[in-house]
Amino acid sequence: MRCIIPELISESEKKKQLLIRIDNAIKNSAFDMVENEDRTETPDEYIWVNQSEALNQQYKKYRNNKEKYGIVIFQVANDCIYTILNVKENLRLFKKVVIKSFPTTKNTKKTSKKSIPRISNKRTQGEDTAYYKPFIKRTQRIKADIRKNYYELGYYTNGSYMVKVDKKPADINFDSIDSEKIQSILDEYSNAVSSKIVAEFTSFSLLFPVCAHVVTQNEQKHFALNTNFVDIILTSHPTAKTKTILSSGMTFFVVKNEIVGLLMPLALIDKDYKLGTLESLGEFAVSEYLINKNKKNDSFGKFKI
């Protein structure tokens, strides 16, 4: 079932209509909750050692639930598409999220600061609440990594991402790293092509439940990025644009030809799909990307790179 919220109405009216449609979906759903739901937490040790297997189990569970209970799709103009399991419990949970965080005013230059909706730092998560929508930066500051922290050539890095900083963070204990190693990574920039972060999406990954979707020019390659690391880089450098290496997915953030950040892509599913293909992001991201790409949606910049 698909519920469409039209474009030519106010943001508050969109929220009102969305809540009405959610209430109707709750009323019409024949299922109170997912049967035989295993709500036990997966041990971290298992996730780290068996990431691919754990992810496959989680996605298989979602797919089975989707086939058994069906889904309700809420399509909101100039916002996103929400795909919710057709179960009363899940729909009620989605309703709470909408009441708490769905904006009722647009963020425009003429809008006063008091009327601008506050964006939560928490992204919607949950295997039965899936979404694919334009990427929205959340304010994130550099935090000391529990494993390694490095500072060299004006960059902070934990080995997974790098960000240009004005000065060396004073509250972090740093490990030593060879400056030539950092420079060799930066030199890879010459192989990068234009790219764009087109969305954030539910990945069904236990480690990275919500990811950023970056697409290279001419839609040659598709990669998933860690949203927390993207947030940190864009918090420090909000005007940065991206360039990505086709072979590896290494994505650079650039301001006026200066590299201000970079990070490596995430491997979300097993090796049956080659990294860099749209399919490597998972079945849900593939279908939602194609839906949004083929419709006129200014929020996605019409997917022009």
N, C-alpha and C positions, 0 to 999 in steps of 0.2 A: 504494500500500500504506500502510495506517495502523496504527501501533503505539500502543496506549493503555496508559499506566502508571497504575494505579488510585490512588485518593485515600487509602484507609484502610490505608496502610502507612507505615513510617518513611521519613524522608528518605534515609537510607543505603540502605534497600532499594529506593527509587525509582531511585537512582543505579545500583545493582547490576543491576536489571532493565532499565534503559535501556541499559546497556553490553552486556547479553546480546542485546537486540534489535538493537543496532547491529552486533554481531558476526554475527548471523544475516543481517542485510541485506547486509553485506559478502560473506558466503559465497554468498548467493543472487543477487547482482548479476552480470549477464552482461557488464558493461563495466568494464575496468580504469581507463580515464581518458577524458576528453573528447577526441575525435579532432580534429585540426587546430586545436588551441587556440592562439589568438594571445595570447601572454603578454607582449607588448611594452607598455610604459607609454605612455599617451596624454599628449602634451605639454600642459603647463598652459595654454599660449597657446591651444590648440585648445579646451580645456574652457571657458575663460572667454568666448571669442568665439562658440563654437557649442554652448553648454550644452544646448539643447533637442535638437539633432541628435545630440550625443554620448550623451545619455541615451536617446534613442530607439534608437540602435544597440545600446547595452548591454542594454536591456530586450528588444529583439527577439532578441538572442543568447540571453538566459536563456529566453525563451519557446520558441525553436527547440530548445534543449537539453532543455527540459522535455518537449516533444512527442516528441523522438527517444529519450531515455533513460528517461523517466518520473521520478517522485519518490517518496521515502519520507517519510511524515509521522509524527513522533514526538510524541504528545500526552501531556504530563505533567500530572497533576492538580494544580491550584493553582500551576502554574508557567507554562507556555506551550506553544505548538505550534511545533515546529521542522520546517521543510520543506527536505529535503536532496535534491539531485540523486542519482538512483539509479546512482551510479558509485562504484566501490571507492575511488578516490583521494579523492573528496569525503567519503565516509562515514568514511574513516580520519581525515581532517582534523577532522570533527565529533567523532569519538571522543576525539581529543586535547583538544579544547576541553572536553568533558564531564569527562574525567579531571582536568583542571587546575582548572576553575572551578565545576562543578556542586556546590551545597551539600549537605552531609550532615546538617546540623542546622538546625532552625528558629530564627529570631531572635525569641525571646520575652522577656518581662520576667524570667522565672525563669532564663534561660540566662546562664551566666557569660560574661564578656568573652572568655575564652580559647577557648570553644567556638563562638563566633560566626564563621561563615565569612567570610573576607575577600573583599570584592567588588572585582574588578579595575576599574581606570579605563578599560580598553579594552573596547569593545563588539564583539560578533561581527560581522565584515564579510566580504563576499565574494559575488559574484553567484550562486554555486551553493550558498550556505549562507544560507537566508532564515529569519527568525523574526518573530513578532509576539507580544509579551508585556507584562505590566505594566511601566510605567516605573519604573526604579530610579535614584535620584540617585547620580551619581559626584561625589566631592569635586573641585571645580575652583575655582581662585583667579583673580582678575583678572590678565590678562597684557597688556602693552603691545601694541597693534595696530600692524602694520607700516605702516599707512596714516595713520589719524587717531586721536587720543585727546582727549577733552574731559572737563572737570569743571565742573559748574555746578549750583547749587541743591542741593548735597549728593549729586548723582548722577554716576557715571562712565558714559560712553557712547563707543562707537567709531563711532556712526552706524547700527549694526545692532541694538543692544540697549542698555538702560539698567539700572543697578542702584544702589540706594541704598547709600551707604557711610558708615561712622562718621566717617572723616576722609579727606582728599585723599591718594591714594597718593603716597608720596614718591619712588618709583623710576621714575616715568613722566614724560616730557616732554609737556606738554599744549599743544594748539592752542587758540585763542580761539574762543568761540561766544557768541552772543547769548542771554542768559537768557530773553528773551521767546520765543525759538524753543523752548527746552526747556519752558517753561510752557505754550505752545500745544499741545504734544504731550500733556502731562499733562492738560490740560483735556478731551481727547478721552475721558477716562475716563467722563464722564457718559453716553456713548453705549454703554457696554459692558454685556453681559449675563453671567450666570453661565456658567461653563464648567468643564471638567475635563480634565486630561491623563490619558487612559485607557491609553496604551500607548507603547512604543517599537517601531519596526519597520524592517525592511530596505526601503529605498526604491528601490534600484538607481540612485541618483543618484551620479554620479562625484564631485561636490563634497560631497554630504551623504549618505553611504551608509546611515546610521542616523538616523532622525528621531523626534521625539515627536509623537504624535497627540493633538490637543486637539479636544474636541467641545463645542459650545455647548448650552445648555439645550434640551430637547425635540428634540435631535439636528437642529437646523436647519442647522448649518454644521459642516464638518470642515476642519481646517487642520493642516499639518505645521510643526513648529518645530525650530529648530537645537538639538540635544541639548546641545552644549557650552555654549550661552548659558543654556539652562534649568538646567544643572548649576551654573553660576556664580551665578545668582540664588538657587537653592534652597540652595546651600552657605552663603550669607550670611543667607538668610531661610528656614529649613527648614519653617516653618509656613505659608508663604504659600499663598493660594488664588488661582485664576485667574478673570479676567473677560475677555471677548473682544468686540470690535466686529464685528458681523455683516457689515458691508459691506466691511471691509478686512482682517479677521483679526488686527488689532493686539491682542496679548494682554497684559493687565496682571497683575502679581503683587501681591497685596494682603494686608496684615496689619493687622487691626483698622481697616479703612477708610483705611489709609495705603498709598499706592503705593510699593512697594519695588523694582519692576522692571517692565520691559516689553520686548517684542520683536515684530518683524514676522514674518509667516509666510513659508514658502519656496514657490516655484513649482517643482514637481517634474516636471511633464510639459508637453507642448505646449499651446497655447491652445485646442485643440479642447474641452477641459474647463474650465469656468468655475471660478476660484478659489473655494474654499469648499464645493464639492461633494465628496461622498465619493469620486467617481470621479477627482477631481484628485489623489488620493494614490496612484493606480496600482492595477492589477488585483489585485496580491497583497494589498495592505492592505485593499481592499474585501472580498475573500473571507474573509480572516482575521478582520476586524472583525465580519462577520456571523456567522461560526461562534462566536466568543467571546461575542457579544451574546446569542445564542440559547441558550447553555448556562449552567447555574448555576455560576459561577466567582467565588468570593469575592475572589480576587486582583484582579479587575477591578471590584470593588464593584458587580457586577451591572449596570454601565454606567448607574447612576443619577446624574444630574447634580444 
